[in-house]
Amino acid sequence: MTHAQRFRDVYEECYPRVLAYATSLVGRQVGEDITSETFTVAWRRVRDVPDPALPWLLGVARNLVRELRRRDAHQYLLAAEEAQRISSGARTDAGDVAAEVAVRHDALQALAGLPEADRELLTLLAWHGLSAREAAQVLDCTTATLTVRLYRARRRLEKALGAAPAAASEAEPASAPPAETPYPSHREGAPA
């Protein structure tokens, strides 16, 4: 059997299952890309593909997903740092730079460890400067729902930072517009 025949047999036998596995991890569109990359690796390493091939192929797909997530997390951290730099502007105080860098690093690591929905919500308010009403529009939910999500996201961030609630509440004004209250729709003239 030639290498091309071996690859074709493996492809025909395993493609649907590799696609299903990749799709279950990252969704249909990215799953198709991961599956294509998996079979590209299999083509290049057709001599190394064991029999049965499926476990090996699923391992390759899993590694590709992990690498994708690592790249995405790294890109997110870079974007978060840049957004923080832009939103804070040029600082005039000459505080302890090393301590500030350490605190910022810890905060970014804690933020990166949160679920994607929490990160998005917190950054919409803190770094992009949206009000609760504007963030609710972006996330396609009511302001009241957003407020509940924000409360929960902040508690998870506090837990990730290992900070006491009192210490975190001192930092909260920087992460949300100060005029926001848990029930902004009453102030905004919406019917109660």
TAZIZI-V517973 format. One record per helix or strand of 3 or more residues. SS is the DSSP state (2 for helix, 1 for strand). FROM is the first residue (numbers start at 0). LEN is the number of residues. If there is no record, write none. Layout:
SS_FROM_LEN, SS_FROM_LEN
This chain:
2_2_24, 2_27_17, 2_45_3, 2_53_35, 2_96_16, 2_115_11, 2_131_8, 2_142_19, 2_164_11, 2_183_4
